Structure formats: structure tokens, C-alpha cells
Amino acid sequence: MRLFWLNRIEDETGVSGDGIVAEGVEFTDGTCVLRWLTATASTAAYLSIAYVESIHGHGGKTQIIFAYGLAGPRD
């Protein structure tokens, strides 16, 4: 299990703002749960960290930061 955060470098939509906008956990089987820290907070589950990045990464404008550093290949 790995903890992670979404660090929004640039907010394209004006909804979430910049900085740490969500926190999440990646389970051993690859499933991820993401909790938004915004005024319109919500929680969602994803099949993998790749899905999280493809949906919320905004072409590199949002970083996935794991508790030990930036996202990279799974150990």
C-alpha cells in the first residue's frame, strides 16, 4: 500500500486550485482511491495509478507524489 497526493502545478479549469488538491492510496493490487481536498470534496476509486494520471494529470500540470517521492515505475 502506498500513499500519494496530487500536486496541481497549474489549474486549467479553475475548480481545484493549485498545490496539493487530493490525497490517495494505491492498494497492493493496484487499485487506487482518491479523496479531493477541495470545497466540492469527493472520493473515487480507479483501477490503477495510470488511470488516475490519465484522468487528472492534465498533460503534466499535475504531479503524483508518493510518500517517498515522485511517481515512477512500481517497485
N, C-alpha and C positions, 0 to 999 in steps of 0.2 A: 504494500500500500504506500502511495506517495502523495504528499500534499503539494498543491500548487496554487498559484494566483495568476490572474490575468492582469497584466500591466498595460493599460491603454496609453500608448505614446501620443496618438492623435485620435480624437473622437470625431469620426466622419459624419455621424448622424446628429450629434448634439444631445444624445439621450443619456449616455452613461458617464460622460465626463472623462477626464484624463487621470492617470495614475492607477492604483490598484482598484479595480472595479468589480472583481469577483474572486471567490475562493473556491477551491475544489479539491477533490480527492480522486486518485486513479487507483482502482482496486487491482488486486493481483491478476484477475482475468482480463484486465484491460478496460473494463467499464469505467466511465468517469461520471461523477456527479458534480455539478457546478451550481454555486449559490451566488446570485448577484447581490452586490452591496449598495445598489442604487436606490433611489427613492421608490422606484417600482420594483422592489425585490421579488425575485422568483427563483425557483430551483428546477433544474432539468437534468436528465440522465442522457448520456451519449454512449455509443458503442465503443469508442476509443478516443485517445487524446488527439489522433489525427482528425477525427470528426470535429472536436472542439476547435482545433486550429483552423480547419477549413471553413467553419461557420463563423467564428468570432475573431479570426486572425486579421481580417481586413488588409490582406496583402502585406503583412509585416508591420502594420501600425499597432498591433497588439502582441506583446510577448507573453509566452507561457513561462513562468518562473517556478521551478520546483524548489522545495525547501532547501535543497543543496545547490541550486544554480539553474541556469537556463536549460530549457528543454533540449534534449538530444536523443540519440538512439536509446531505446530501452535496454537497461542492463540485463 
